[in-house]
Amino acid sequence: MKKTLYLKFLLAYLIFGIFGLVILATFVPSMTMEHLIRERANSLYSEATLIANTYARNLYNSKISLEAVKDQLDTLAVYLDSNVQIINPSGRMILDTDMPIDVENEVIIEAFDPTITGTSYYVIDNFFNFYPNEMLSVIAPITNNYMVKGYVAIHMDMASINESCNSLLTISYITLIILFLLSLIILIFFTEFVYLPLRRITYATEQYATGNMHYEFSLDSEDEMGYLAACLSYMASEIARSEDDQKKFVANVSHDFRSPLTSIQGYLEAMLDGTIPPQLHEKYLNIVLNETQRLTKLTNSLLTLNNLNTKGILLDITDFDINQVIRSTAASFEGTCLKKSIAIELILTDEVMYVTADMSKIQQVLYNLIDNAIKFSHHNSVIKVETTEKKNKIFVSVKDTGIGIPKEDLKLIWDRFYKSDLSRGKDKKGTGLGLSITKEIIHSHNEHINVISTPGEGSEFIFSLPRSEENDEED
């Protein structure tokens, strides 16, 4: 395409020039000549009619002398660049502006016929062989008392008309050449602003088609071509990022599946070949059971995350008491909190606080956040869960005083399978998917979740939910 398109445009440009030249050479000369003949004939016939009704009629009525008429018509002939004649019906020449008055030597036009023009008012010939070359002739009758006394004939040399026609054609040819040259500007603009950018876009597309998604290019243009290039470059960068994320995802999934599978295989083989004695089988079977539970949890988390990422996910939106959900979720961690001597302090706005959301998914968000807070909190510490109301929004905060998150990890904690270096020793059974699931759930509600953390001091996760109108009815 990068060659053919330009050649097609060039071919179209050349065809335009050739067809313009052919049309100009074929049709324009005849049309121009026809127009000139009609225009000159109409002008000459008007003059002939005027002469017939004035000078010639007065001449036949003996109101003016032949010499006076000759002087007047000589001047008019020069002005018209023509030859003016007054002819009797018999063909005898009364007056000719090209010849002096000679009464003694009569000039007779043989076979003179005033109807030679037919239905038209002009004729092109040698006027009954009177002229050696073709002339444009018009004939107007001289009438007096409803009788034709003679005729006024005006003749213009066709060579003069041809010369005028050639002059107009020369102007037309020059105009065509100028237009053809000016149209080169369009070709140059097309080349510079359409074809060359399109070639760059095409080459970039070829690079992306071969898998080189990291190829970078840009166009310094603010029109549709520049917008197309920017969209294409952005699409490629997103695909490249997606591919990188996919590779990381596969690597993380493989690692998280390989570790428990390796442990399970190793312990089972050891029990089968006798390396682990029968009396220890129960201990290692419990380890194998824990590893299978970890795999089950990982698989369920992956399925949950995949469903949340699916477009068009249906949320069961209802109005429910977020305070009650917080209380019940916190109560489910009572046994875990007792083992680490951790207390969960609830600071809830009002006794009842309704929000509009999917209750089961928000319960999962709270479970993930409180579970993480317990994992990364020290013994004998306090976890605070707080709700606040602001501008028709309910903000839920889960705050711990645990190990915290390094600043450089704050943007990465939402990525799948990501675990900071500080959390790896604490989170033995974690999948690294909890916060990813939490973020997807909150975003599916068109809300936001943020984190504030200081290493060694703890972390606070805050997410928002829309306030329900049922609160106003309760009031």
Secondary structure, DSSP 8 states (H G I E B T S, - for coil): -TTHHHHHHHHHHHHHHHHHHHHHHHTHHHHHHHHHHHHHHHHHHHHHHHHHHTHHHHHHTTSS-HHHHHHHHHHHHHHHTSEEEEE-TTSBEEEETTS---SSS--B-TT--GGGGTTSSEEEE-TTTTSSS-EEEEEEEEEETTEEEEEEEEEEEHHHHHHHHHHHHHHHHHHHHHHHHHHHHHHHHHIIIIIHHHHHHHHHHHHHHTT-TT--------SHHHHHHHHHHHHHHHHHHHHHHHHHHHHHHHHHHHHHHHHHHHHHHHHHTTSS-GGGHHHHHHHHHHHHHHHHHHHHHHHHHHHHHSTT----EEEEEHHHHHHHHHHTTHHHHHHHT-EEEEE-SSS--EEEEEHHHHHHHHHHHHHHHHHTS-TT-EEEEEEEEETTEEEEEEE--SS---GGGTTTTTSTT---TTTTTT-SS--S-HHHHHHHHHHHTT--EEEEEETTTEEEEEEEEEB-THHHHH-
